[in-house]
Amino acid sequence: MKAHKIETKFSENGTLTLQNLPFQAGEEVEIIILERRPQPSDNNVYSLRGKVIRYDAPSEPVALEDWEVLQ
């Protein structure tokens, strides 16, 4: 089975025109239409820049009583 992906928009009158598809005349095809949702932009590489961050005793051991191996 051949698959072909194309992204397009509906026209003002609600029609959809597909051109230059890689299929032969008379070939049977199945059409599935999926709504394309905008992808979130990853432009902000430093997403925490300018945010308030506070560390309370970052080097203090945590949950020592839960680790039997350490005793």
Secondary structure, 3 states (H helix, E strand, C coil): CCCCCCCCCCCCCCCCCCCCCCCCCCCCCCCCCCCCCCCCCCCCCCCCCCCCCCCCCCCCCCCHHHCHHHC
